[in-house]
Amino acid sequence: MKTMLSLQFIAIIFSTILLLSACQKKTAATNPNSQSKTELHENTKPLQAADLVGYDGTKLRKSVDRIKEANDKHNQEVEKMAETGQDQ
């Protein structure tokens, strides 16, 4: 009886964790503007370490930042088109 109760308790905790993690991922996925530009630039900061092996790390980082910004802009345009397509 005790093991059955503990197994139910573990199952409830596990399902709650899964539910909460799924909700968090959906919120982040539906709000692409949640990251500011400074956060995006912070994600590419380690690319400057490419200087240590002979590459221009600053140029590489700026290039990746431009690509990420263009990708975000494209994703926003696609999202707007999808929303207007659903309204019609």
N, C-alpha and C positions, 0 to 999 in steps of 0.2 A: 504494500500500500504506500509506503514511504517512497519507494523508487518510482512508482507511478506518478505521485504528486511532484516529485522533483523533475521528472521527465516532462511533465506538462508545463511546469514553471520554465524550464529551459526552452521548450518549444515556443512559449509565449514571448519570452525575451528575444529569441532569435527572429521570430516573425516581426516583432516590433522594430528591431534594428533594421531588418530588410526594408520594411515599409518606410521608415524614416530616411534611409539612405536613398531610396528611389524617389522620394519627394524632393530631396535636396538636389539630385541630379536634374530632375525635370525643371526646377526653378532656374538653375544655372543655364540650362540649355535654351530656355525660352527667353532669357534676358541676356543677349550677347553684349549689351552695353554696360554690363555690371562691372567690367574691368575698365579702369581708366587708362589713358595713354601711358601714364607713369608706371602702372603695373605691367603693361605690355613691355615697356622698355626694361623693366627690372628682370623680366623673364629672359631677355636676351643678353643680359649683362655678362654671363659666363663666356659668351663668344669672344669677348675682348682678350681672353686668355690665349687666343690663337696667335697673339703676338709672340708668345714664348716659343712657338715652333716655326716662326718665319712668315706667317701671314699677317696681313693688315687687319687686326681684330676689330678696330673701330669701324673701318669700311664694311667689314663683314656684318657687324652688328647693325649698322644703319641699313644695309641692304635687306637683312632679314626683317627689320622693323617695317620698312616700306612694304615688303611682301605681305606681312601680317596685317597691316592697315588696309591694303588693297583687298585682301581676302575678307576682312570684316566688312568693308564697304560693299563688296559683291554680295556677301551673305545677307546684308540688310536689304539690298535691292531685290534679291530673290524672295526674301520674306515679304516685302511689300507687294510684290507681284502675286505671290501666293494668296495674300489676304484680299487683294482686289479681285482676284479670280474667283474666290469663294463667295464674294458678295453678289456677283452677277448671276 
